Amino acid sequence: MKSSNLLFLAIILIGLCSASCGSKDSSGGCDEVETDQKETVMIAAQSALIDAQIAYSTDSAPAKCNAVANTWDDYITKMRSFINCLEGPARDAWETAYSLQVQERNAFSC
């Protein structure tokens, strides 16, 4: 599954976010969430997406397909919310991973 490769890349990018995200950004450029919470949020969203994809791969029922679509949308939303928390190469890598996730999601249909 191509998206599993993208999810692996996202795991690496979560680490980059942890290394480059500051704490709270009062300028409003970054969500008011501490860095360790960002990592926790992304890992939880990624786990939910992986679980939904695995469930769908073993049973292609419409409800499971919809679960993949919904969890993928949630994952992409969370990725987008952290873009402004990054700078330099980490931001470039995150934006690339984000764009790839959006493309993969747009190609997925139930």
N, C-alpha and C positions, 0 to 999 in steps of 0.2 A: 504494500500500500504506500503510494507516494507520500501521502500526508503523514505517515509515521516518520519518514525522514525529516519532514518539516517540523514535526513535533520535537524530534531529537535536537534539531537546530534551535528551537525555542528554549529547550532546557539550558543549552549553553548560553543563550542570550539572557536568560533569567539571571545567570551568574554574572554576566556583564552588567546587568541592571543593578545588581547588588553592589558591585564594585564601583559603579559610577553615579548612581543616584545619591543625591544628598538626602538629608532628612527632610523636614517639611520645607516647602517652598512657599513663602508668604506672598510671592509675586503673582500667584495664580497660574503660573506656567505649568506646574506639576500638581497633580492631585494631592490633597492634604492627607497623605498616607505615609507612614514611616516606611523606610526601605525594606525592613524585614517583613512588614505586612504586605508589601508589593510582591515580594518573592512568594510568600504563602498564598496570596490570592492567585498568582499565575500558576503555581504548581497545582492548586486545587482545581482551577479551570481546565488545565491540561489533563489532569487525571480524569475529570468528568468526561472530557472529550474522548480520551482513549477508551474509557469504559464503554461509552456509547457506541464507539466504532467497533469494538470487539463484540458487543452484544448484537449489533446489526450484522456483523460478518457471519455470525452463527445462526441468525434468524432475521430474514429480510422483511419482517412484518412492517406495515406502514407506520405503526406507532414507534418502532425502533428507528426507522428512517427519520421520522420527525424529531426524535430525541437527538440524533446525530446533528441534524440541521440546527436545532435550538441550542445545543451545547457548543456547537461550532460558532454560532453567532455570538454567544456569550464570551467565548474565548477571544474572538476577534475584537469585541468591544473592550475587553480588559487590556488586550495588547495595545489598542489605540490610545487608551487612557494613560498609558505609561510612556508614550513616545516623547513627550515634552520633559520627561525626567532624565533623559539621556543627552549626552553631548559627544561630539566627535565620532570616532569609529564605532563606538557602541551604539550610538543613535542610527548611524548608517546601516549597521547590521540588523538592528531591530526593525527599521523601516523596510528593509529587504525581506525579512522574515514575515512581517505584517503583510506586505504586498503579496507574497507567495501564498499566505494563508487565505487572503481574500480571493485570489485567483482560484485556488483549490475549492474554496467554499462555493464560489459562483459556478464552478463546473459540476458541483454535486447537486443532484436533484432526486426527489423521492418519486 
